[in-house]
Amino acid sequence: MYPLRISLLGTPLVEFEGRPLDVDTRKATAMLAHLAVTGHPQSREVVAALLWPEFDIDRSRAALRRTLSTLRSALGDRHVAADRTSISLDLDGAWFDLAEFRRAVAAPDAGAAALSAAVDLHRGDLLDGFFIRSSAAFDDWVELSAAAIRQERAAALDRLVDA
């Protein structure tokens, strides 16, 4: 059992300690998704500009602090790390569908069963049906990321056919 389960290949499903993640804003889910998919620390400015492009810098930073607090509280003050300049998501001990997919297809000797299981993790496009208001930048990031993931899936399907 994983305390944190993140499924973003399709409609996003995030569970913490066996229950759906309880956040009061879609932007908290968007932040978690961005941090999970990118897989490395992000600057506060990048996240603020991605999620609140309509706000000036002071308002976007304030919104980022509130949303970060909401996300950290929902995750029991675990998994999200932040300092004055960056934010990151610690996925140690967590299950993340995209990471599981990539791990399975990265194995050069992955057989048909492993590739099939990896391909089955795709319930749909990245964040399928998930949108946030007033953020074309976030929508653009999702579309570019989804396109790259579709290419990864197509390559895995080609390998599966060959296997």
C-alpha positions as CSV (number, residue, x, y, z in Angstrom):
1,M,0.0,0.0,0.0
2,Y,1.3,3.4,-1.0
3,P,0.3,6.4,1.2
4,L,0.3,8.6,-1.9
5,R,-1.1,7.4,-5.2
6,I,-1.0,9.7,-8.2
7,S,-2.8,8.8,-11.5
8,L,-2.5,11.5,-14.1
9,L,-2.8,9.4,-17.3
10,G,-6.5,10.1,-17.8
11,T,-8.7,11.9,-15.5
12,P,-6.6,12.8,-12.5
13,L,-7.0,10.6,-9.4
14,V,-4.9,11.4,-6.4
15,E,-5.3,9.5,-3.1
16,F,-3.5,10.1,0.1
17,E,-3.8,7.5,2.8
18,G,-6.5,5.6,1.0
19,R,-8.8,8.6,0.4
20,P,-9.1,11.1,-2.4
21,L,-6.9,14.1,-1.9
22,D,-8.9,16.8,-0.2
23,V,-8.0,20.2,-1.6
24,D,-10.3,23.2,-2.0
25,T,-8.8,24.4,-5.2
26,R,-8.1,22.8,-8.6
27,K,-4.9,24.8,-8.7
28,A,-3.5,22.6,-5.8
29,T,-4.1,19.6,-8.0
30,A,-2.6,21.4,-11.0
31,M,0.5,22.2,-8.9
32,L,0.9,18.7,-7.7
33,A,0.5,17.4,-11.3
34,H,3.1,19.9,-12.6
35,L,5.6,18.9,-9.9
36,A,5.0,15.2,-10.4
37,V,5.3,15.2,-14.2
38,T,8.4,17.5,-14.4
39,G,10.0,15.4,-11.7
40,H,12.4,18.0,-10.4
41,P,12.2,21.2,-8.3
42,Q,10.5,24.2,-9.9
43,S,11.1,27.8,-9.2
44,R,8.3,29.6,-7.4
45,E,8.2,32.2,-10.2
46,V,7.7,29.5,-12.8
47,V,4.8,27.8,-10.9
48,A,3.2,31.2,-10.1
49,A,3.4,32.3,-13.7
50,L,2.0,28.9,-14.9
51,L,-1.0,28.9,-12.5
52,W,-1.8,32.6,-12.1
53,P,-0.7,34.4,-15.3
54,E,-3.4,37.0,-14.9
55,F,-2.1,38.3,-11.5
56,D,0.8,40.7,-10.9
57,I,3.9,39.2,-9.2
58,D,2.8,40.0,-5.6
59,R,-0.7,38.6,-6.1
60,S,0.6,35.5,-7.8
61,R,3.2,34.9,-5.0
62,A,0.4,35.2,-2.4
63,A,-1.8,32.8,-4.3
64,L,1.1,30.4,-4.6
65,R,1.7,30.5,-0.8
66,R,-2.0,29.8,-0.1
67,T,-2.2,27.0,-2.6
68,L,1.1,25.5,-1.4
69,S,-0.2,25.6,2.2
70,T,-3.4,23.9,1.1
71,L,-1.5,21.1,-0.7
72,R,1.0,20.6,2.1
73,S,-1.8,20.3,4.6
74,A,-3.7,17.8,2.4
75,L,-0.6,15.7,2.2
76,G,0.1,15.8,6.0
77,D,3.1,18.1,5.5
78,R,4.8,15.3,3.7
79,H,5.9,15.0,0.1
80,V,6.0,18.7,-0.8
81,A,9.2,20.6,0.0
82,A,9.6,24.3,-0.5
83,D,12.1,26.9,0.2
84,R,12.3,30.6,-0.7
85,T,13.1,29.9,-4.3
86,S,11.7,26.5,-5.3
87,I,9.1,23.8,-4.8
88,S,9.4,20.1,-5.2
89,L,7.5,16.9,-4.8
90,D,9.1,14.0,-3.1
91,L,7.7,10.8,-4.6
92,D,9.7,8.4,-2.4
93,G,7.3,5.8,-1.2
94,A,4.6,7.0,-3.6
95,W,3.0,5.4,-6.6
96,F,2.8,7.5,-9.7
97,D,1.4,6.1,-13.0
98,L,3.6,8.0,-15.3
99,A,6.8,7.1,-13.4
100,E,5.7,3.4,-13.3
101,F,5.1,3.5,-17.1
102,R,8.5,5.1,-17.7
103,R,10.2,2.6,-15.4
104,A,8.7,-0.4,-17.1
105,V,9.4,0.7,-20.7
106,A,12.9,1.9,-19.9
107,A,14.0,-1.7,-19.2
108,P,15.7,-2.8,-22.4
109,D,14.6,-6.4,-21.7
110,A,11.0,-5.6,-20.9
111,G,8.9,-8.5,-22.2
112,A,5.4,-8.4,-23.6
113,A,3.8,-8.8,-20.1
114,A,5.7,-5.8,-18.7
115,L,5.0,-3.6,-21.7
116,S,1.4,-4.6,-21.8
117,A,1.0,-3.7,-18.1
118,A,2.8,-0.4,-18.7
119,V,0.6,0.5,-21.7
120,D,-2.5,-0.4,-19.6
121,L,-1.6,2.4,-17.2
122,H,-2.8,4.9,-19.8
123,R,-6.5,5.5,-19.1
124,G,-6.4,8.5,-21.4
125,D,-4.3,11.6,-22.1
126,L,-2.4,13.4,-19.4
127,L,-4.9,15.2,-17.1
128,D,-7.8,14.3,-19.5
129,G,-10.7,16.6,-18.8
130,F,-8.9,18.6,-16.2
131,F,-8.7,22.4,-16.7
132,I,-8.1,25.4,-14.6
133,R,-9.5,28.9,-15.2
134,S,-7.5,31.7,-16.7
135,S,-4.3,29.8,-17.5
136,A,-3.5,29.3,-21.1
137,A,0.1,28.7,-20.0
138,F,-1.0,25.6,-17.9
139,D,-3.1,24.4,-20.8
140,D,-0.2,24.7,-23.2
141,W,2.1,22.8,-20.8
142,V,-0.5,20.0,-20.4
143,E,-0.9,19.7,-24.2
144,L,2.9,19.7,-24.8
145,S,3.4,17.1,-22.1
146,A,0.5,15.0,-23.2
147,A,1.9,15.0,-26.8
148,A,5.3,13.8,-25.5
149,I,3.7,11.1,-23.4
150,R,1.6,9.9,-26.4
151,Q,4.8,9.5,-28.3
152,E,6.3,7.4,-25.4
153,R,3.2,5.3,-25.4
154,A,3.3,4.8,-29.2
155,A,7.0,3.6,-28.9
156,A,6.0,1.2,-26.1
157,L,3.1,-0.1,-28.3
158,D,5.6,-0.6,-31.1
159,R,7.9,-2.6,-28.8
160,L,4.9,-4.6,-27.6
161,V,3.9,-5.5,-31.1
162,D,7.5,-6.6,-31.8
163,A,7.6,-8.7,-28.6
